[in-house]
Amino acid sequence: MRFELYRDAGGQWRWRLRARNGEVVAESGEGYARREDCEHGIALVRQSTEARVIDMTAQIA
């Protein structure tokens, strides 16, 4: 997998994560004015391997 850092049509910095087969599996939900902020967003996603998975469809009794 790889992160791609790019500028959108409006000049904002964005990122996307591509799988080895070329499919986009995640992307930034917002544009960033500064490249450093976009890189920070990538760093947060890279750290998210520690995040828990919560089943939001499970009914609470």
Secondary structure as the mmCIF struct_conf table of DSSP 4:
data_model
#
loop_
_struct_conf.conf_type_id
_struct_conf.id
_struct_conf.beg_label_comp_id
_struct_conf.beg_label_asym_id
_struct_conf.beg_label_seq_id
_struct_conf.end_label_comp_id
_struct_conf.end_label_asym_id
_struct_conf.end_label_seq_id
STRN STRN1 ARG A 2 ARG A 7
TURN_TY1_P TURN_TY1_P1 ALA A 9 GLY A 10
BEND BEND1 GLY A 11 GLY A 11
STRN STRN2 TRP A 13 ARG A 18
TURN_TY1_P TURN_TY1_P2 ARG A 20 ASN A 21
BEND BEND2 GLY A 22 GLY A 22
STRN STRN3 VAL A 24 GLU A 27
BEND BEND3 GLY A 29 GLU A 30
STRN STRN4 TYR A 32 TYR A 32
BEND BEND4 ALA A 33 ARG A 34
HELX_RH_AL_P HELX_RH_AL_P1 ARG A 35 GLN A 47
HELX_RH_3T_P HELX_RH_3T_P1 SER A 48 GLU A 50
HELX_LH_PP_P HELX_LH_PP_P1 ALA A 51 VAL A 53
TURN_TY1_P TURN_TY1_P3 MET A 56 THR A 57
BEND BEND5 ALA A 58 ALA A 58
HELX_LH_PP_P HELX_LH_PP_P2 GLN A 59 ILE A 60
#
